[in-house]
Amino acid sequence: MNSEYGVKDATNHVSLILTDMTEDILIPLIVFSALFGIIFVFVSARNRERMAMIEKGVSPKDFLSPAKTNTHGVLKWALLLVGLGFGLFIGSLLATYTTIQEEPAYFASALFFGGLGLFGAYMIAKRSDVEA
């Protein structure tokens, strides 16, 4: 029974398969457990804090700040997406007509023009807040 693939090789092969399977199972399990733990700790700490405030006779609603309306959210997203689209277009031109490789041209120009769009949105929002 001393063949080329003996019992020792079979157990090594099975242990390799089990190692791969446990990694495939354990990684998502650990990630979801960590997310659940973080959310649980956050919610329970907030609940304990509110209960302590109620025991002291303070209303938790006294500490809530009034809701701020986000008047420039749509402008920010619009200019970001326009900047990303323009950046992808410029990346296509750079990849086609220059010696720059395709991936760096796309990513660099998309990120640059997306950031430029966000900066433009910030400047517009700042100017409208000063005027108002």
C-alpha positions in Angstrom: 0.0 0.0 0.0 2.9 2.3 -0.4 1.6 4.1 -3.5 2.5 7.4 -4.8 -0.3 9.0 -2.9 -0.3 7.5 0.6 -2.3 8.0 3.7 -0.1 10.9 4.8 -0.6 12.7 1.5 -4.4 12.2 1.8 -4.5 13.7 5.3 -2.4 16.6 4.1 -4.8 17.2 1.2 -7.9 17.0 3.5 -6.3 19.4 6.0 -5.6 21.8 3.2 -9.2 21.6 2.0 -10.4 22.1 5.6 -8.1 25.1 6.1 -9.4 26.8 2.9 -13.0 26.1 4.0 -12.5 27.4 7.5 -11.0 30.6 6.1 -14.0 31.0 3.8 -16.3 30.5 6.7 -14.5 32.3 9.5 -13.7 35.6 7.7 -17.3 36.5 7.0 -18.3 35.2 10.4 -15.7 37.4 12.1 -16.6 40.5 10.1 -20.3 40.2 10.8 -19.7 39.4 14.5 -17.5 42.5 14.8 -20.1 44.7 13.1 -22.8 43.3 15.4 -20.6 43.9 18.4 -19.9 47.5 17.4 -23.5 48.3 16.8 -24.6 46.5 20.0 -22.1 48.4 22.1 -23.1 51.7 20.6 -26.8 51.2 21.1 -26.4 49.9 24.6 -24.1 52.7 25.7 -26.6 55.3 24.3 -29.4 53.6 26.1 -27.5 53.5 29.4 -26.6 57.2 29.0 -30.2 58.1 28.4 -31.4 56.1 31.4 -28.9 57.8 33.6 -30.1 61.2 32.4 -33.7 60.2 33.1 -32.8 59.0 36.6 -31.2 62.4 37.3 -34.4 64.2 36.1 -32.9 65.6 32.9 -34.8 65.1 29.6 -32.6 63.7 26.8 -34.4 65.9 24.3 -32.8 68.9 26.0 -29.4 67.9 24.5 -30.6 67.3 21.0 -29.6 70.0 18.6 -32.2 71.3 16.2 -32.1 69.5 12.9 -30.0 71.3 10.3 -31.2 71.2 6.8 -28.6 70.2 4.2 -29.3 72.8 1.6 -26.2 72.1 -0.5 -26.3 68.3 -0.6 -27.7 68.0 -4.1 -25.2 70.5 -5.4 -22.3 68.6 -3.8 -23.4 65.3 -5.4 -24.2 66.9 -8.7 -20.8 68.5 -9.0 -19.0 65.3 -7.8 -20.7 63.1 -10.4 -20.2 65.7 -13.1 -16.5 65.9 -12.1 -16.2 62.1 -12.1 -17.8 61.8 -15.5 -15.6 64.5 -17.0 -12.6 62.9 -15.4 -13.4 59.5 -17.0 -13.8 61.3 -20.3 -10.4 63.0 -19.9 -8.9 59.7 -18.8 -10.2 58.1 -22.0 -8.6 60.8 -24.0 -5.3 60.5 -22.1 -5.2 56.7 -22.5 -6.0 57.0 -26.2 -3.8 59.8 -27.3 -0.8 59.6 -24.9 1.6 57.0 -23.7 0.0 57.0 -20.2 -1.4 53.5 -19.3 -5.2 53.1 -19.3 -5.8 52.4 -15.6 -3.7 55.3 -14.1 -5.2 57.7 -16.6 -8.8 56.8 -15.7 -8.3 56.7 -11.9 -6.1 59.8 -11.6 -8.3 62.0 -13.8 -11.5 60.7 -12.3 -10.3 61.4 -8.8 -8.8 64.7 -9.7 -11.9 66.1 -11.4 -14.2 64.5 -8.8 -12.2 66.4 -6.1 -12.3 69.6 -8.3 -16.1 69.2 -8.4 -16.3 68.9 -4.6 -14.1 71.9 -4.2 -16.3 73.8 -6.6 -19.4 72.8 -4.5 -17.6 73.9 -1.3 -16.8 77.3 -2.8 -20.4 77.8 -4.1 -21.9 76.8 -0.8 -19.5 79.1 1.1 -20.3 82.0 -1.1 -24.1 81.5 -0.8 -23.8 81.1 3.1 -21.8 84.4 3.2 -24.4 86.2 1.1 -27.4 84.8 3.1 
